[in-house]
Amino acid sequence: MSANVTQNINKLIPYNKYCIDSAKYYVDTELFTQINIPSNFILIDSDTGEQLNNFKRSSLEIPYKNHKIYIATVKKQLKQTCINKILIYYSSKIAGNQYFNGNTKELYIEVLEYIKSLGYLSFELAENIFNGTYVKDLDMKMDMKLRIKDKNEITEYNKQLKDRFNGNASDIAVFNNNARGFGLMANNRATATITKPFLKFYDKSLELITKNADFTNTLSEYIRNEIDFNFIYRYEFTMKNKSFFTKFGLTNKLSELLLVSNEKWIEIGKYFLNANFQVIIKKPRDTSKLRPMEKVLCTYFMQDINNGMNITEIKNKYVTSQSDRKSRYRMGEVFERVYYYCTVGNVKEITDKYEIVTKWDKYFGII
């Protein structure tokens, strides 16, 4: 691939960089000079949030560039005060070839200006609306460029992640089928909490080819080729409400979120992973036939093997060092049994799986 093509791809698909995939954008009604949203599109806000599908059904739907913008008036009663806001939602697919860059200031202002042109909202400066916009249900995404052959290892890795999930078994799903695509999902987006946050991994290449083919066909040749010949794996997590932003020292103001460094988002993304999955993975070994003391020795043996010690060095450490002949004989028998379980048979297969898990843990940032 030429340098120019690579440069173009890096601009169109910012790999390993966090971007805003979508969010619900809230603006105080007082920032608009006029609002002409029909009265039947009024939502009652609640602290528990509202699922996106329900929100869409209750909002004014505006077609735009073969996609849709959703707007509504939101009312929330606080003691003697009624707070009125305008809620806006849309997919970053509106950006076309800039889709992988997520939602930007430029795209948001473009959407505002289009809504204004239809007469639903009036304002003097879009910049003022942008500066007064706050978000909930913020989906952050990061796309990773992997090799197609990596999918076999990711398949095994997802199985291991499912086994390491900290929550209820019903709250974790690994999928690899035509209906759902390929990936993993932890917890529920609608009911997520700080301690049980929602996250998702999925094959973005597959999704675009199978579920969004019409949209994908509108993209540039550069992007289509990148999608066809690579395994683009997406990591996505949801900052549900203000408590999530406070947890990480952020505000939920859109203009400020767009200035947050990628390093900070990496830190937050790692928290979501660690909150859902056991961080420390113990070296697996077949100890089903070992006695308790032998299982302890097996743990030590695995550590010695990982530290580069050979069989003679390990044997000297545990057998030769015994004080008398009888003790050395007994320890020699134990050594042979334990060392076998640690190095051959099913343990070799399990250890290989462990190496896969460690490799991708490091790649995704769990360790």
Secondary structure, 3 states (H helix, E strand, C coil): CCHHHHHHHHHHCCCCCEEEEEEEEEEEHHHCCEECCCCCCEEECCCCCCCHHHHHHCCEEEEECCEEEEEEEEEEEECCEEEEEEEEEECHHHHHHHHHHCCCHHHHHHHHHHHHHCCCEECCCHHHHHHCEEEEEEEEEEEEEECCCHHHHHHHHHHHHHHHECCCHHHEEEEEECCCEEEEEECCCCCCCCCCCCEEEEEHHHHHHHCCHHHHCCCCHHHHHHHHHCEEEEEEEEECCHHHHHHCCCCCEHHHHCCCCHHHHHHHHHHHHHHHECCCCCCCCCCCCCCHHHHHHHHHHHHHHHCCCCHHHHHHHHHHCCCCHHHHHHHHHHHHHHHHHHHCCHHHHHHHHHHHHHHHHHHHCCC
